[in-house]
Amino acid sequence: MSVAAGAARIGGGPLAFARELGAGALLLGEALSALARPPFCSGRELLRQCLEVGVRSIPVVLVTGGFTGMVLAYQSAIAFARFGAEDLIGTVVALSMVRELGPVLTGAMVAGRVGSAMAAELGTMRVTEQIDALRTLGADPLRHLVVPRLLAATGMLPALVLFADVIGILGGGFVAVQVLGANPHVYEARSLQYLERADLHVGLLKAAVFGATLALVSCHHGYRVSGGAREVGQAVTRAVVVSFALILALDYLLTAWYFG
């Protein structure tokens, strides 16, 4: 391999990432511009996307939040038993779910379930020229396709995270009380004692940012796809992987900014 070819391969990754980041930023700017100008997005389509992102994601969020809280309770009990601090199981479960695990795991599950569907739907519309047909008819595809998905994901993720937090704390309480024999009143008191309003705020902020991110990434990869069925599948895979990676990176950045 020549030096030039090696340098091109090394620099290709950062350049591709920069192009993706720039294209995503442009799509966000176009979507916000379309949102700010009348006519606004269809209320029926926005309601349909809220149903898809929020209501139909409840079962997977229920399973994820419940078992996460149960595992946290078990692990906390094992660790705290060494120090005689089993009373703090509820504190660890509540803080972990509200601050970190609730937003991150909910965002990841919704990205896998809803983000992939967004990318596949828009990608199929692109390769079958339905998006071009909308533009030919004088309709703005961004206003009709991207904006409702962006608004629905941004608004519904905080509600799903609240649901996951509650289910996770209840799941942890079930394990702590029914399996490990903890005092239910102590678990309840410890769960609320150290939980502050700032913890809830940062969790909901993360949820909204994660929702906007996964919707933007998924719409970008689906909206910009070209080719056929193979390219649509590749766009779906990229959308899910990039969404996961960005959720983890943004989680660190938001935590460092809020609590730093």
CORFEN-V576531 format. One record per run of one state. SS is the DSSP state (A for helix, B for strand, O for the rest). FROM is the first residue (numbers start at 1). LEN is the number of residues. Records with the same first field share a line. If there is no record, write none. Layout:
SS = FROM-LEN, FROM-LEN
This chain:
O = 1-2, 37-6, 54-1, 81-5, 128-2, 137-4, 180-4, 194-3, 224-5, 260-1
A = 3-34, 43-11, 55-26, 86-42, 130-7, 141-39, 184-10, 197-27, 229-31
